[in-house]
Amino acid sequence: MAGCSKIILAARSDMTKIEAAIRDAAKKANWPQPLVHSIRLDLTSEESVKAAAETAKEILDGSLDILINNAGCLEEWKPVIESDPSEWWTWEVTMEGTYLSARYFIALLLKSSAKTIINISSVGAQIVLPGASAYQTSKFVLCRFTEFIDKKYYEQGLVAISIHPGGIKTQLALNIPPAMHSHLNDRLELAADTMVWLSRERRDWLSGRFITVNWDMEELENMKKEILQRNLLKFRMTI
């Protein structure tokens, strides 16, 4: 995040190159060097997430300004009767991982001034494509879970937003059918810049709502009054 003084990276993979890239970016921007700390994390393990939260609490002096939850798993798309039951259960990563992260990090968020949590969902939450029953339903539920967080903690100042990060050609995204790879044409910087915009000040009017990085953020902000009056950007049944 732009201008952050302390950043914690948590993932199963090695973050050494990412740490170096963050420090290099700060140097090029003529910012003070941030403290960057990596944690090996298994989001499906309660013990691992709890330990990560304890480490974060110590490093961040007891509070966390912004949490970005990027838990996800993308199975091979197959019809339900052809799917592998263990592979289909991507919910174990997407939802259990997001839940555990919220469970153990919200307490730290509530002690900060920014109090912002961004849950990475997907435009897949909004559509139904053959073979994507696991991934798309898990991202749909993630949006509703974000609404639950908002409902419970908004009065305590927490801002919870779910977001589509764009169609980015990551190793995970390449698991979608090859015919859809042409949709993976967004840049990493688009997702990063949007999340900086979301968190550089409190966007409490977006709490509990779903947005996508492909929207014009200035135009979105100009719609603030309408969004609040009509309670838009949430899952609802219209009859």
For each residue, the residues with C-beta under 8 A, 3 or more apart:
1: 4 7 66 195 196 199 200
2: 196 200
3: 31
4: 1 7 34
5: 32 34 35
6: 34 35 36 37 59 60
7: 1 4 22 34 35 36 37
8: 36 37 38 39 55 56 59 60
9: 15 18 19 36 37 38 39
10: 38 39 40 41 52
11: 15 38 39 40 41
12: 40 41 42
13:
14: 17 38
15: 9 11 18 19 38
16: 19 20 38
17: 14 20 21
18: 9 15 21 22 38
19: 9 15 16 22 23 36 38
20: 16 17 23 24
21: 17 18 24 25
22: 7 18 19 25 26 34 36
23: 19 20 26 27 33 34 36
24: 20 21 27 28
25: 21 22 28 29
26: 22 23 29 31 32 33 34
27: 23 24 30 31 33
28: 24 25
29: 25 26
30: 27
31: 3 26 27 34
32: 5 26
33: 23 26 27
34: 4 5 6 7 22 23 26 31
35: 5 6 7 59
36: 6 7 8 9 19 22 23
37: 6 7 8 9 55 59
38: 8 9 10 11 14 15 16 18 19
39: 8 9 10 11 52 55 56
40: 10 11 12
41: 10 11 12 48 49 52
42: 12 45 48 49
43: 48 49 71 93 96 97 98 100 101
44: 92 93 96 97 100
45: 42 48 49 100
46: 49 50 100
47: 50 51
48: 41 42 43 45 51 52
49: 41 42 43 45 46 52 53 97 100 101 103 104
50: 46 47 53 54 104
51: 47 48 54 55
52: 10 39 41 48 49 55 56 104
53: 49 50 56 57 104 105 107 108
54: 50 51 57 58
55: 8 37 39 51 52 58 59
56: 8 39 52 53 59 60 64 105 108
57: 53 54 60 62 108
58: 54 55
59: 6 8 35 37 55 56
60: 6 8 56 57 63 64 108
61:
62: 57 108 111
63: 60 108 109 111 112
64: 56 60 67 105 108 109 111 112
65: 109 112 113 114 115 116 199
66: 1 114 116 117 118 199
67: 64 101 102 105 106 109 116 117 118
68: 117 118 120 195
69: 97 98 101 102 117 118 119 120
70: 120 165
71: 43 93 94 95 97 98 101 120
72: 90 93 94 120 122 172
73: 90 92 93 94 135 172
74: 90 135 172 173 175 176
75: 78 83 84 87 88 90 134 135 175
76: 87 175
77: 129 130 131 132 135 175 176 177
78: 75 82 83 84 131
79: 82 83 130 131
80: 83 133
81:
82: 78 79
83: 75 78 79 80 87 88 133 134
84: 75 78 87 88
85: 88 89
86: 89
87: 75 76 83 84 90 134
88: 75 83 84 85 133 134
89: 85 86 92 134
90: 72 73 74 75 87 93 94 134 135 138
91: 94 95 96 134 137 138 141
92: 44 73 89 95 96 97
93: 43 44 71 72 73 90 96 97
94: 71 72 73 90 91 97 98 135 138 139 141 142
95: 71 91 92 98 99 138 141 142 145
96: 43 44 91 92 93 99 100
97: 43 44 49 69 71 92 93 94 100 101
98: 43 69 71 94 95 101 102 119 142 145
99: 95 96 102 103 145
100: 43 44 45 46 49 96 97 103 104
101: 43 49 67 69 71 97 98 104 105
102: 67 69 98 99 105 106 117 145 149
103: 49 99 100 106
104: 49 50 52 53 100 101 107
105: 53 56 64 67 101 102 108 109 117
106: 67 102 103 109 110 117 149 153 158
107: 53 104 110 111
108: 53 56 57 60 62 63 64 105 111 112
109: 63 64 65 67 105 106 112 114 115 116 117 158
110: 106 107 115 153 156 157 158
111: 62 63 64 107 108
112: 63 64 65 108 109 115
113: 65
114: 65 66 109 199 202
115: 65 109 110 112 156 157 158 159 202
116: 65 66 67 109 158 159 160 161 198 199 202 203
117: 66 67 68 69 102 105 106 109 149 158 159 160 161
118: 66 67 68 69 161 162 163 195 198 199
119: 69 98 142 143 145 146 160 161 162 163
120: 68 69 70 71 72 162 163 165
121: 125 139 142 143 146 162 163 164 210
122: 72 125 135 136 139 164 165
123: 126 127 164 167 212
124: 127 129 132 135 136 139
125: 121 122 136 139 140 142 143 162 164 210
126: 123 140 210
127: 123 124 136
128: 132 136
129: 77 124 132 136
130: 77 79
131: 77 78 79 177
132: 77 124 128 129 135 136
133: 80 83 88 136 137
134: 75 83 87 88 89 90 91 137 138
135: 73 74 75 77 90 94 122 124 132 138 139
136: 122 124 125 127 128 129 132 133 139 140
137: 91 133 134 140 141
138: 90 91 94 95 134 135 141 142
139: 94 121 122 124 125 135 136 142 143
140: 125 126 136 137 143 144 235
141: 91 94 95 137 138 144 145
142: 94 95 98 119 121 125 138 139 145 146 162
143: 119 121 125 139 140 146 147 162 210 235
144: 140 141 147 148 235
145: 95 98 99 102 119 141 142 148 149
146: 119 121 142 143 149 150 160 161 162 208 210
147: 143 144 150 151 160 208 234 235
148: 144 145 151 152
149: 102 106 117 145 146 152 153 158 160 208
150: 146 147 153 154 158 159 160 207 208
151: 147 148 154 208
152: 148 149
153: 106 110 149 150 156 157 158 160
154: 150 151 157 158 159 160 204 207 208
155:
156: 110 115 153
157: 110 115 153 154
158: 106 109 110 115 116 117 149 150 153 154 207
159: 115 116 117 150 154 202 203 204 206 207
160: 116 117 119 146 147 149 150 153 154 207 208
161: 116 117 118 119 146 198 203 206 207 208 209 210 211
162: 118 119 120 121 125 142 143 146 209 210 211
163: 118 119 120 121 194 195 198 210 211 212 213
164: 121 122 123 125 210 211 212 213 214
165: 70 120 122 168 191 213
166: 186 187 190 191 212 213 214
167: 123 173 183 184 185 186
168: 165 173 184 186 187 188 191
169: 173 174 181 184 185
170: 173 174
171: 174
172: 72 73 74 175
173: 74 167 168 169 170 176 184
174: 169 170 171 181 184
175: 74 75 76 77 172
176: 74 77 173 180 181 184
177: 77 131 180
178: 181
179: 182
180: 176 177 183 184
181: 169 174 176 178 184
182: 179 185
183: 167 180
184: 167 168 169 173 174 176 180 181
185: 167 169 182
186: 166 167 168 190 191 213 214
187: 166 168 190 191
188: 168 191 192
189: 192 193
190: 166 186 187 193 194 213 214
191: 165 166 168 186 187 188 194 195 213
192: 188 189 195 196
193: 189 190 196 197
194: 163 190 191 197 198 213 217
195: 1 68 118 163 191 192 198 199
196: 1 2 192 193 199 200
197: 193 194 200 217
198: 116 118 161 163 194 195 203 206
199: 1 65 66 114 116 118 195 196 203
200: 1 2 196 197
201:
202: 114 115 116 159
203: 116 159 161 198 199 206 207
204: 154 159 207
205: 224 227 228
206: 159 161 198 203 209 211 227 233
207: 150 154 158 159 160 161 203 204
208: 146 147 149 150 151 154 160 161 234
209: 161 162 206 227 232 233 234
210: 121 125 126 143 146 161 162 163 164 233 234 235
211: 161 162 163 164 206 215 220 233
212: 123 163 164 166 215
213: 163 164 165 166 186 190 191 194
214: 164 166 186 190
215: 211 212 219 220
216: 219 220
217: 194 197 220 221
218: 221 222
219: 215 216 222 223
220: 211 215 216 217 223 224
221: 217 218 224
222: 218 219
223: 219 220 226 227 232
224: 205 220 221 227 228
225: 228 229
226: 223 229 230 232
227: 205 206 209 223 224 230 231 232 233
228: 205 224 225 231
229: 225 226
230: 226 227
231: 227 228 234 236
232: 209 223 226 227
233: 206 209 210 211 227
234: 147 208 209 210 231
235: 140 143 144 147 210
236: 231
237:
238:
239:
